[in-house]
Amino acid sequence: MAQDHDAVLSTVAGARLARHWHLCDPAATLWRRWDDEIVVYHAPLAATLLLEGDTATVFQLLAEEAGGTISEADLMHRLLGDEPAVGASPDAPGVAPGDRSDSDEFRLVRDILDSLRTSGLAECRAS
């Protein structure tokens, strides 16, 4: 039973990292960065948004992605590098060595991506 649970955890984590993110309508999105803030005008919604800190950084990575789409795994790697996960235990069940998909940092980035999706700026699709 424990092996089945570990396999499910691994599959769920893999599925989350297989998602790809992109801006909804980059041609209709104007933005400018000042220090750690980004002001975004999104024409389809006729909305101006102020993005700060980590949210601004994630938005800028999406906006500057050459192919227009970035995998969640690549995005996480660019933001977090290869540092150890906060609170991750190497002997935790279902967690492969180096797998940080359930770390606090990954949850924060997913929350940011979800807020960009909710605001109409970004979309996600499974690969």
C-alpha positions as CSV (number, residue, x, y, z in Angstrom):
1,M,0.0,0.0,0.0
2,A,2.8,2.4,0.8
3,Q,4.4,1.8,-2.6
4,D,1.0,2.7,-4.3
5,H,0.8,5.9,-2.3
6,D,4.4,6.8,-3.2
7,A,3.6,6.2,-6.9
8,V,0.6,8.4,-6.8
9,L,2.5,11.2,-5.1
10,S,5.2,11.0,-7.7
11,T,2.7,10.9,-10.6
12,V,0.8,14.0,-9.2
13,A,4.1,15.9,-8.8
14,G,5.2,15.0,-12.3
15,A,1.8,16.1,-13.8
16,R,2.0,19.5,-12.1
17,L,5.5,20.0,-13.4
18,A,4.4,19.0,-16.9
19,R,2.1,22.1,-17.1
20,H,3.1,24.9,-19.5
21,W,2.4,28.6,-18.8
22,H,2.1,31.6,-21.1
23,L,0.6,35.1,-21.2
24,C,-3.0,35.1,-22.4
25,D,-2.6,37.8,-25.1
26,P,1.0,39.1,-25.1
27,A,0.3,41.4,-28.0
28,A,-2.4,43.1,-26.0
29,T,-0.4,43.3,-22.8
30,L,1.8,46.3,-22.2
31,W,4.1,46.4,-19.2
32,R,6.9,48.3,-17.6
33,R,9.2,47.5,-14.7
34,W,10.3,50.0,-12.1
35,D,12.6,48.5,-9.4
36,D,10.7,45.5,-8.0
37,E,7.3,46.5,-9.4
38,I,5.7,46.0,-12.8
39,V,2.7,47.9,-14.1
40,V,0.7,45.9,-16.6
41,Y,-2.1,47.2,-18.9
42,H,-4.1,44.3,-20.2
43,A,-6.2,45.6,-23.1
44,P,-8.7,42.7,-23.4
45,L,-9.8,43.4,-19.7
46,A,-9.2,47.1,-19.9
47,A,-7.3,46.7,-16.6
48,T,-4.2,48.1,-15.2
49,L,-2.5,46.0,-12.5
50,L,0.5,46.6,-10.2
51,L,2.6,43.5,-9.7
52,E,5.2,43.5,-6.9
53,G,8.1,41.3,-5.8
54,D,7.9,37.7,-6.7
55,T,4.7,38.1,-8.7
56,A,6.5,40.7,-10.9
57,T,9.4,38.4,-11.4
58,V,7.2,35.5,-12.4
59,F,5.2,37.7,-14.8
60,Q,8.4,39.0,-16.4
61,L,9.8,35.5,-16.9
62,L,6.5,34.6,-18.7
63,A,6.5,37.8,-20.8
64,E,10.1,37.4,-21.9
65,E,10.0,33.7,-22.7
66,A,11.3,33.4,-26.3
67,G,8.9,30.6,-27.3
68,G,6.0,32.3,-25.6
69,T,5.4,29.2,-23.4
70,I,7.5,27.9,-20.5
71,S,7.1,24.6,-18.6
72,E,6.4,24.8,-14.9
73,A,9.5,22.8,-14.2
74,D,11.7,25.3,-16.3
75,L,10.1,28.2,-14.6
76,M,10.7,26.7,-11.1
77,H,14.3,26.0,-12.0
78,R,14.9,29.6,-13.2
79,L,13.4,31.0,-10.1
80,L,14.8,28.6,-7.5
81,G,17.9,27.1,-9.1
82,D,19.3,24.0,-7.4
83,E,19.1,25.0,-3.8
84,P,17.6,22.5,-1.3
85,A,13.9,22.8,-0.6
86,V,12.7,24.5,2.5
87,G,11.3,21.9,4.9
88,A,12.1,19.0,2.5
89,S,13.2,15.8,4.0
90,P,15.3,13.5,1.8
91,D,13.7,10.4,3.3
92,A,10.1,11.6,3.0
93,P,7.9,9.0,1.3
94,G,7.2,9.7,-2.4
95,V,9.9,12.3,-2.7
96,A,12.8,11.5,-5.0
97,P,16.2,13.0,-4.2
98,G,16.2,16.5,-5.5
99,D,12.4,16.6,-5.9
100,R,11.1,19.8,-4.4
101,S,7.6,19.8,-6.0
102,D,6.0,20.0,-2.5
103,S,8.4,22.6,-1.0
104,D,7.2,25.9,0.3
105,E,9.0,27.7,-2.6
106,F,7.1,25.6,-5.2
107,R,3.8,26.3,-3.4
108,L,4.5,30.0,-3.5
109,V,5.3,30.0,-7.2
110,R,2.2,27.9,-7.9
111,D,0.1,30.4,-5.9
112,I,1.6,33.3,-7.9
113,L,0.9,31.5,-11.2
114,D,-2.7,30.8,-10.1
115,S,-3.1,34.5,-9.2
116,L,-1.9,35.5,-12.7
117,R,-4.3,33.0,-14.2
118,T,-7.2,34.4,-12.1
119,S,-6.4,37.9,-13.1
120,G,-6.6,37.0,-16.7
121,L,-2.9,37.6,-17.5
122,A,-1.6,34.0,-17.8
123,E,-2.9,30.6,-18.9
124,C,-1.9,27.1,-18.2
125,R,-2.1,24.0,-20.3
126,A,-1.0,20.4,-19.7
127,S,1.6,19.0,-22.1
